[in-house]
Amino acid sequence: MEINDLKDIKEKVEEVVEKIKNDDNLLEQFKKEPIKTVEELAGVDLPDDKLEKVVELVKQRVDAGKGGLGEKLKGLFGKK
């Protein structure tokens, strides 16, 4: 599965964040291997540079548990 637009990415990030927040084992796995964990949970194929940005967004959401995701996602596609 490929995701190409902002809405799809936002939905996948939210989905992954919820899974990680609700499962201590996934949280530990994410802390050890964030890229691998996001790839497995999201089930999507993204270029490495975009995947790293998605992982960073997931980290921020897991740590903070709140806001600003839409604005940060716009940067993935060069939108401000």
C-alpha positions in Angstrom: 0.0 0.0 0.0 1.2 3.5 -0.8 0.1 6.7 0.7 0.5 9.8 -1.3 -1.4 12.7 0.3 -1.4 14.6 3.5 -4.7 13.1 4.7 -3.5 9.5 4.2 -0.3 10.2 6.1 -2.1 12.0 8.9 -4.5 9.0 9.3 -1.6 6.5 9.3 0.3 8.5 11.9 -2.7 8.7 14.1 -3.4 5.0 13.7 0.2 4.1 14.6 0.3 6.5 17.6 -2.9 5.0 19.0 -1.6 1.4 18.6 1.7 2.4 20.3 0.0 4.3 23.2 -2.3 1.4 23.9 0.3 -1.4 23.9 3.3 -1.4 26.2 5.1 -4.0 24.1 4.7 -1.9 21.0 5.9 1.1 22.9 9.1 -0.7 23.9 9.6 -2.0 20.4 9.1 1.5 19.0 11.7 2.9 21.4 14.2 0.2 20.2 13.4 0.2 16.5 11.2 3.1 15.6 11.5 2.8 11.8 10.9 -0.9 11.7 7.9 -0.6 14.1 6.3 2.2 12.1 6.7 0.3 8.9 5.1 -2.8 10.4 2.2 -1.0 12.0 1.4 1.3 9.1 1.8 -1.3 6.4 2.9 1.3 3.9 5.8 1.8 1.6 7.4 5.2 1.9 10.8 6.5 0.7 13.3 6.5 3.6 13.4 10.3 3.9 9.6 10.5 4.3 9.5 7.5 6.6 12.0 9.1 8.9 9.8 12.2 9.1 6.8 10.1 9.8 8.7 8.3 12.6 9.7 11.7 14.1 6.0 12.8 14.0 5.0 9.5 15.7 7.7 10.1 18.4 6.4 13.6 19.0 2.8 12.4 19.3 3.7 9.5 21.6 5.7 11.8 23.8 3.4 14.8 23.8 0.1 13.1 23.1 -1.2 16.3 21.5 -1.5 18.8 18.7 0.1 20.4 15.7 0.2 17.2 13.5 -1.4 18.7 10.5 1.1 21.6 10.2 4.1 19.3 10.7 2.8 16.9 8.0 2.6 19.7 5.5 6.4 19.9 5.6 6.6 16.4 4.3 5.5 17.7 0.9 7.2 21.1 1.0 3.9 22.8 1.9 3.9 25.6 4.5 
